[in-house]
Amino acid sequence: MPNRQIDFFKVSINYIIMSSIPSIKNKKASFEFFFLQEFTAGIVLTGTEIKSVRLGKVNMGDAFCYIFKGEMWLKNMHISPYKFGSYANHLPLRERKLLLNKREIRKIEGKLKEKGLTVIPVEMYVSERGFAKLDIALAKGKKNFDKRNTLKEKDSKREMSRAMRGDKY
């Protein structure tokens, strides 16, 4: 009977720890691209990398995905070295393998043959089971006037929310 209580305690503590882990968003991507289709992929990480991800030390600003020999890879995503890592610490900008079904990879590969499309990471988070997940999107680049329209829409939404709350500024 006491073992059951200990197991419940471990599970609840684990849940609290996992729920406090931040999700990292690529804000630059939504400004510069139209998202056509989104996928969720697993990502292969080393021990010190997952510890840095759980601390939120990830920068996806210039990251992109590509397909090589039927596998999807992520390039230019910076995961800071783990502070308490030793000689076994990881390289911050190494290429990382993404885990997708073959069917999804073939679908993305077919769409990438169209001109102007790319695959970019949108959000990174840690699942309830403790695995690192990456939301990627098939995206098309915005033109300058599209970016201006996005800024205008964002400003108008902000002004409407302020008016609803009754703020002066």
PyMOL commands that set and color helices and strands:
alter all, ss='L'
color gray80, all
select helices_A, chain A and resi 2-19+27-32+47-54+102-112+144-165
alter helices_A, ss='H'
color red, helices_A
select strands_A, chain A and resi 24-25+33-43+58-59+64-68+71-75+78-79+96-99+117-126+132-141
alter strands_A, ss='S'
color yellow, strands_A
deselect
rebuild
show_as cartoon
